């Protein structure tokens, strides 16, 4: 019985906030984000994955990144995927020509 409960619990997807302060100013503020009816949330098992996360077993988490780009400093919240066999704790990627100033990765629902 304990084993079957573990399987059910481990198969549940983590849920994260998904937003960018570039298009939603509430995204930059934890208190406004959590109280906003406009807050975007995503079930990470159903989210579109980046190309590096298309194969192999993955560990899904949430991430909050402070990004510096041509627009200035932008806060981005989204799902984060790590290889199950080669975890890379607190390693974020945001694309080409983008500097990540700060990155926080967490592993519970809406922790980002």
C-alpha positions, 0 to 999 in steps of 0.5 A: 500500500505504501508503495502504491501511494508513493507511485501516485504521489510521485507521478503528480506534476509540479505546478509553477507560475509562468510569466515575464515582467516584460509583459506583466508587471505583477510577475516581478512582485511575489505578493502581487503575483500570488494575489493576482487573478491574472497570474499564469500558472502551468502544469509542468508535465503539460508545458512545452519543453525546451529542446534540451529537455525532450528526451530522457527521464527528467526532474521537473522544478520551478524557476525564477530568473532575473534576466538582463537583456536589451529591454533591461532587467526582466523577471521570468518565472517558469518550469525548469527541467533537469536530467534525472541521471545528471542533475544540475542544481541551480543551473538556469538557461534563458537563451542566446544573448541573455545574461542571467543575473540571478536564478532560484530553483525550487521543487514545490507547487507555486514556489517560484 
